[in-house]
Amino acid sequence: MSQISLPSPLDMHVHLRQDDMLHHVTPYTAQQFVGAVCMPNTLPPVDSMKRYDAYVAEIKAAAAPLEFEPYVPLFLRPDYTREELEPAVDRLFGAKLYPAGVTTNSEGGVKEVEKLEPVLDLLQDLGIPLLVHGETDGYSPDREREFLAVYDHFAKTFPKLRITMEHITCADTVDFLEKHDNVFATVTLHHLLYTLDDVLGGLFNPFLFCKPICKSAKDRDALQALVLSGHPKVMFGSDSAPHTEVMKRTEGMAGCFTAPVLLPMLAEFFEDNDALDKLEPFVCDRAREIYPRIRVPERNVVLENTEWTVPPRYGSVVPINPGDRLRWQVV
């Protein structure tokens, strides 16, 4: 096969940051995807419709001239009211729950998830999906696993609330996906390919350091089996998260910048596993089935079988795997 044509691929979890960084990195996402779920953990967070409108406009301007649809969830506050959310239901993609302090710019997140029931009841009633960074503040490798009890409570208590477990990383979460009809998941490229040994096994690789952290080979293998099965509740979400090289090396900021290499590396993964037919459902179809209300621009993204080398950096940002030779390239 010399070309792959993907009809309107979607990235269901990406960080575009803001200001100069947003204008620098957005084109890499817009070149490969016609829309993306753009995270609201900016400073200040996107937690009102006024900030939502401004953020959507800034993203669209940065993506121009490509047509690109930003799906921006509101940064979840416990005190949202019906009067605040109901008029915006037709425009809102969802609401994003960040437990306080678990990741970049989440200090203003939720400190007591048990007090969220009134606002979750409101989201359920209005049909607004809930997206969750599912980690506790416990021992780092166990944080996602510990959070499964919270997911279980939410799913049981609000059976009509559509819940997406973001960037799942461990085998226990893969198993949990089967427990509730209203629970879905996104899977990233880096969690699909790497383990904690790739981050820490030799010299520390700051450009593979992310939150949630990569887990064991058993966990990675469970994710691979899940994705290669074509599971109907699983969609692609990159969690591409840029920081400057200086911040990654000196401050240890969490996040992998994968945006420029996503589709080529995904094509290699599926091809290497004799499953290229599963690529299109993973990056194009599942999101539209799980979120049938989203507006999806029509544009084919084409990859050709042409080798290229990943640059050492994109401006001030270092991607994963700089210097690697990839077999597929976005035309």
JOTAWO-V579057 format. One line per field, one symbol per residue. ss: DSSP state (2 for helix, 1 for strand, 0 for the rest). psi: psi as a letter, one per 40 degrees, with the letter a starting at -180 (. if undefined). burial: b if it has 16 or more other C-alpha atoms within 10 Angstrom, else e. A space follows every 10 residues. Layout:
ss: ???
psi: ???
burial: ???
//
This chain:
ss: 0011111001 1111100022 2222222222 2200111100 0000000022 2222222222 2220000011 1001100000 0222222200 0001111110 0000000001 0022202222 2222220011 1110000002 2222222222 2222222000 0011100000 2222220000 0011111022 2220022222 0000022200 0000002222 2222222200 0001110001 1000222222 0000010022 2222222222 2200002222 2222222222 0000000001 1111000110 0001001000 0000110011 0
psi: heihhhhgih hfhihebibd dddddddddd deieiihhie gahiigeidd dddddddddd ddeiehhhhh hhiihhieei idddddeede dhdaihhhhh eeahfedeah dgdeeedddd dddddefhih hhggiafahd eeddddeddd dddddddgee hhhhhigiei dddddddedh dehaiihidd dddiidddde dbihgdeehi hiiiaidddd dddddddeef heehihhdfh ghiidddddd efihhhhede ecdddddddd ddeffdeedd ddeddddddd geeihhihhh hhiighiihh idigbehhii fheihidihh .
burial: eeebebbbbb bbbbbbbbee bbbbbbbbbb bbbbbbbbbb bbeebbbebe ebeebbebbb ebbeeebbbb bbbbbbbbeb eeeebbeeee ebbbbbbbbb ebbbbbebbb eeeeebeebb bbbbeebbbb bbbbbbeeee bbbbbbbbee beebbeebeb bbbbbbbbbb bebbeebeee ebbbbbbbbb bbbbbbebbe eeeeebbbbb bbbbbbbebb bbbbebbbeb ebbbbbbbbb bbbbbeebee eebbbbbbbb bbbbbbbbbb eeeeebebbb bbbbbbbbeb eeebebbebe bbbbbeeeeb eeebeebbbb beeeebbbbb e
//
